[in-house]
Amino acid sequence: MAEPLRVLVVDDEPLARQRVLDLLTAEPDVEVVGTAGTGRQAVAALAGGAQTAGAQTAGAVDVVFLDVQMPGLSGLEVAREVGPEAMPATVFVTAYDQHALAAFDVAAVDYLLKPFDDDRFRQALGRAREAVRLREVDALRGRLAVLLGAEPGAAPSERPAYLERIAVEGRGQVRLVPVADVDYVVSDGPYAEVHAGGEVHVIRETMRALEEQLDPALFFRVHRSTIVQVDRVEALLTAPGGDYAVRLRDGTRLGLSRSRRDAFARRLGVGGAG
């Protein structure tokens, strides 16, 4: 039988803390090993366990639901004091969505924006569970160190940490689009359109910045205004006028610049331009 997922809940609001506890109680194979009502209590709990007023913990923690805005020490300050190398998989929780991009892009398994519904909570817990199962926490710790301005305790990673999710805003909420779901991205002035699974999400980001943040093992910039996920490409096309294009598996055609055609062909293993 698999070991239960050991969870710590940190929130200065008793009702908010209780809501997370109630949701966790309904989940199989989850053990709540502690709660904390202040950042200082959270530091004690994460640094090796504590049994003080307002904070009860027992042993190691796999996942922490960590409120961002707390008096005294914020959630990010908690992580800074504990140290990125000692942080478990982290789900940030807050009512302030301006923290979303910083938390998501470089540090968190997931991000819950209050008020969240039961399904959104289960999604976050599922991502945390999967991160622990796949032992991705070490990579997340390194990215958290970048956010906190600290040096990671472990040796440098063999490659930079790339985006795993893209935060998109709409209808008063921040949605997280897994990078694995992205088919292609096209520029639209100061914005970029992220096409994923038939949906289009608009974000304020330059193509250059996105190109630097997306894993080059998965994505290729086929045109100054277009980035594609390589495994979505079905064919390279040559138009009568000598222009080039790529056709995706869903039939979408995108322009391929002449200057990038040979490099992309080599990437696909189909030879140079002809």
C-alpha positions as CSV (number, residue, x, y, z in Angstrom):
1,M,0.0,0.0,0.0
2,A,1.4,3.4,-1.0
3,E,2.4,5.9,1.7
4,P,-0.2,8.6,2.3
5,L,0.6,12.1,1.0
6,R,1.7,14.1,4.0
7,V,0.2,17.7,3.9
8,L,0.8,20.8,5.9
9,V,-1.8,23.6,5.8
10,V,-0.7,27.2,6.5
11,D,-3.2,30.1,6.6
12,D,-3.7,33.0,9.1
13,E,-7.5,32.9,8.5
14,P,-9.1,30.1,10.6
15,L,-12.0,29.7,8.2
16,A,-9.8,29.5,5.2
17,R,-7.5,27.0,7.0
18,Q,-10.6,24.9,7.9
19,R,-11.9,24.9,4.4
20,V,-8.6,23.4,3.1
21,L,-8.7,20.9,6.0
22,D,-12.3,19.9,5.2
23,L,-11.4,19.3,1.5
24,L,-8.3,17.3,2.4
25,T,-10.4,15.1,4.8
26,A,-12.5,13.9,1.8
27,E,-9.4,12.9,-0.2
28,P,-8.1,9.3,-0.1
29,D,-4.5,8.6,0.9
30,V,-3.9,12.1,2.4
31,E,-2.6,12.7,5.9
32,V,-2.7,16.2,7.3
33,V,0.4,16.2,9.4
34,G,0.1,19.8,10.6
35,T,-1.5,23.2,10.5
36,A,0.0,26.7,11.1
37,G,-1.7,30.0,11.6
38,T,1.3,32.3,11.2
39,G,4.4,32.4,9.1
40,R,6.6,31.8,12.1
41,Q,4.7,28.7,13.0
42,A,5.0,27.5,9.4
43,V,8.8,28.0,9.5
44,A,9.0,25.9,12.7
45,A,6.8,23.2,11.2
46,L,8.7,23.0,7.9
47,A,12.1,23.2,9.7
48,G,11.6,19.9,11.5
49,G,8.2,19.7,13.2
50,A,6.6,21.7,16.0
51,Q,3.9,21.2,18.5
52,T,3.0,24.7,19.7
53,A,-0.2,26.7,20.0
54,G,-1.6,27.1,16.6
55,A,0.9,24.7,14.9
56,Q,0.9,21.0,15.2
57,T,3.1,18.9,12.9
58,A,4.5,15.4,12.9
59,G,7.4,14.5,10.7
60,A,8.2,15.2,7.1
61,V,5.9,17.1,4.8
62,D,5.3,16.2,1.1
63,V,3.1,19.1,0.2
64,V,2.3,22.5,1.8
65,F,-0.7,24.7,1.1
66,L,0.9,28.0,1.8
67,D,-1.0,31.3,2.1
68,V,0.9,34.1,0.5
69,Q,-0.4,37.1,2.5
70,M,0.1,36.7,6.2
71,P,1.0,39.1,9.0
72,G,4.6,38.9,10.2
73,L,6.0,36.6,7.6
74,S,4.4,36.2,4.2
75,G,4.4,32.8,2.4
76,L,7.4,33.8,0.3
77,E,9.2,34.9,3.4
78,V,8.4,31.5,5.0
79,A,10.0,29.8,2.0
80,R,13.0,32.1,2.2
81,E,13.6,31.3,5.9
82,V,13.1,27.6,5.5
83,G,15.3,27.6,2.4
84,P,14.3,26.4,-1.1
85,E,16.3,23.2,-0.6
86,A,14.1,22.2,2.4
87,M,10.7,23.2,0.9
88,P,8.2,20.5,0.0
89,A,6.0,20.7,-3.1
90,T,4.3,24.0,-2.6
91,V,0.8,25.2,-3.6
92,F,0.5,28.9,-3.0
93,V,-2.9,30.2,-1.8
94,T,-4.0,33.9,-1.8
95,A,-6.7,36.3,-2.6
96,Y,-4.2,38.6,-4.4
97,D,-3.8,37.6,-8.0
98,Q,-0.8,39.9,-8.6
99,H,1.3,37.2,-7.0
100,A,0.2,34.7,-9.6
101,L,2.9,35.0,-12.2
102,A,5.8,35.2,-9.8
103,A,4.6,32.2,-7.9
104,F,3.5,30.1,-10.8
105,D,6.2,30.6,-13.4
106,V,9.2,29.9,-11.1
107,A,8.2,28.2,-7.9
108,A,4.8,26.5,-7.3
109,V,3.3,23.2,-8.2
110,D,0.1,25.1,-8.5
111,Y,-1.6,28.3,-7.3
112,L,-5.1,28.7,-5.8
113,L,-6.8,32.1,-6.0
114,K,-9.4,32.6,-3.3
115,P,-12.2,31.9,-3.4
116,F,-11.6,28.5,-5.2
117,D,-14.2,25.8,-5.7
118,D,-13.8,22.1,-4.8
119,D,-12.9,21.0,-8.3
120,R,-10.1,23.6,-8.6
121,F,-8.7,22.4,-5.2
122,R,-8.7,18.8,-6.3
123,Q,-6.9,19.8,-9.4
124,A,-4.2,21.5,-7.4
125,L,-3.9,18.6,-5.0
126,G,-3.7,16.2,-8.0
127,R,-0.8,18.2,-9.5
128,A,1.0,18.2,-6.1
129,R,0.5,14.5,-5.8
130,E,1.9,13.9,-9.3
131,A,4.9,16.2,-8.6
132,V,5.7,14.2,-5.6
133,R,5.2,10.9,-7.4
134,L,7.5,12.0,-10.3
135,R,10.0,13.4,-7.8
136,E,9.8,16.9,-9.5
137,V,10.2,18.7,-6.2
138,D,14.0,19.1,-6.5
139,A,13.5,21.1,-9.8
140,L,10.8,23.2,-8.2
141,R,13.1,24.0,-5.2
142,G,15.7,25.3,-7.6
143,R,13.1,27.5,-9.3
144,L,11.9,28.7,-5.9
145,A,15.4,29.7,-5.0
146,V,15.5,32.0,-8.1
147,L,12.2,33.6,-7.0
148,L,13.6,34.2,-3.5
149,G,16.9,35.5,-4.7
150,A,18.8,32.7,-3.0
151,E,21.3,30.2,-4.3
152,P,20.0,26.7,-4.6
153,G,21.6,24.3,-2.2
154,A,22.1,21.6,-4.7
155,A,24.5,21.6,-7.6
156,P,23.5,23.6,-10.7
157,S,20.9,21.9,-12.9
158,E,22.1,20.5,-16.2
159,R,19.7,22.8,-18.0
160,P,17.7,25.9,-17.2
161,A,14.2,25.5,-15.7
162,Y,11.6,26.2,-18.4
163,L,8.0,27.1,-18.1
164,E,5.7,24.1,-17.3
165,R,2.5,26.2,-17.2
166,I,1.5,29.6,-18.8
167,A,-0.7,31.8,-16.6
168,V,-3.5,33.5,-18.5
169,E,-6.0,35.9,-17.0
170,G,-9.7,36.2,-17.9
171,R,-13.0,36.7,-16.2
172,G,-11.5,37.6,-12.9
173,Q,-9.3,34.5,-12.6
174,V,-5.9,33.2,-13.5
175,R,-5.9,30.0,-15.5
176,L,-2.9,27.7,-15.8
177,V,-2.4,26.2,-19.2
178,P,0.1,23.3,-19.2
179,V,2.9,23.9,-21.7
180,A,2.4,20.3,-22.9
181,D,-1.0,21.3,-24.2
182,V,0.3,24.2,-26.3
183,D,0.1,23.6,-30.0
184,Y,1.6,26.9,-31.2
185,V,1.9,30.6,-30.3
186,V,1.6,33.6,-32.6
187,S,2.3,37.2,-32.0
188,D,-0.3,39.9,-32.0
189,G,1.5,43.2,-31.5
190,P,2.5,43.4,-27.8
191,Y,0.4,40.3,-27.1
192,A,0.8,36.6,-27.9
193,E,-2.0,34.2,-28.8
194,V,-1.5,30.8,-27.1
195,H,-3.3,28.1,-29.1
196,A,-3.9,25.0,-27.0
197,G,-6.3,22.2,-27.6
198,G,-8.6,24.3,-29.7
199,E,-8.7,27.2,-27.3
200,V,-7.0,30.5,-27.7
201,H,-5.5,32.4,-24.8
202,V,-4.1,36.0,-25.1
203,I,-1.2,37.0,-22.9
204,R,0.9,40.1,-22.7
205,E,4.3,38.7,-23.7
206,T,6.8,39.1,-26.5
207,M,7.8,36.2,-28.7
208,R,11.5,36.6,-27.7
209,A,10.6,36.3,-24.0
210,L,8.5,33.2,-24.7
211,E,11.1,31.6,-26.8
212,E,13.6,32.0,-24.0
213,Q,11.2,30.5,-21.5
214,L,10.0,27.5,-23.5
215,D,12.0,24.3,-23.6
216,P,13.9,24.3,-27.0
217,A,13.7,20.5,-26.8
218,L,10.0,20.8,-27.3
219,F,9.4,24.1,-29.2
220,F,10.9,25.8,-32.2
221,R,10.4,29.4,-33.5
222,V,9.6,28.8,-37.1
223,H,8.9,32.5,-37.9
224,R,9.6,35.7,-36.1
225,S,5.9,35.7,-35.2
226,T,5.3,32.0,-34.6
227,I,6.5,29.3,-32.2
228,V,5.3,25.7,-32.6
229,Q,5.5,22.6,-30.5
230,V,7.6,20.3,-32.7
231,D,5.7,17.1,-32.2
232,R,2.6,18.8,-33.5
233,V,4.1,19.3,-36.9
234,E,3.0,16.8,-39.6
235,A,4.7,18.2,-42.7
236,L,6.8,20.9,-44.3
237,L,5.3,22.6,-47.3
238,T,6.7,24.5,-50.2
239,A,4.4,27.0,-52.0
240,P,4.7,27.7,-55.8
241,G,6.3,31.1,-55.1
242,G,9.0,29.5,-53.0
243,D,7.4,30.3,-49.6
244,Y,7.5,27.7,-46.9
245,A,5.0,26.6,-44.3
246,V,4.4,23.9,-41.7
247,R,1.2,21.9,-41.4
248,L,0.2,20.7,-38.0
249,R,-1.6,17.4,-37.3
250,D,-4.9,19.2,-36.9
251,G,-4.5,20.8,-40.4
252,T,-3.4,24.2,-39.3
253,R,-0.9,25.9,-41.6
254,L,1.7,28.3,-40.3
255,G,4.3,30.3,-42.1
256,L,7.9,29.1,-42.0
257,S,10.6,31.7,-42.7
258,R,13.3,30.9,-45.3
259,S,16.0,31.7,-42.8
260,R,14.7,29.1,-40.4
261,R,13.6,26.4,-42.8
262,D,16.9,24.5,-43.0
263,A,17.4,24.5,-39.3
264,F,13.9,23.3,-38.7
265,A,14.2,20.6,-41.4
266,R,17.3,19.3,-39.7
267,R,15.5,19.4,-36.4
268,L,12.8,17.1,-37.9
269,G,15.4,14.9,-39.5
270,V,14.1,15.5,-43.0
271,G,17.1,17.2,-44.6
272,G,17.6,20.8,-45.9
273,A,15.7,22.9,-48.3
274,G,15.4,21.7,-51.8
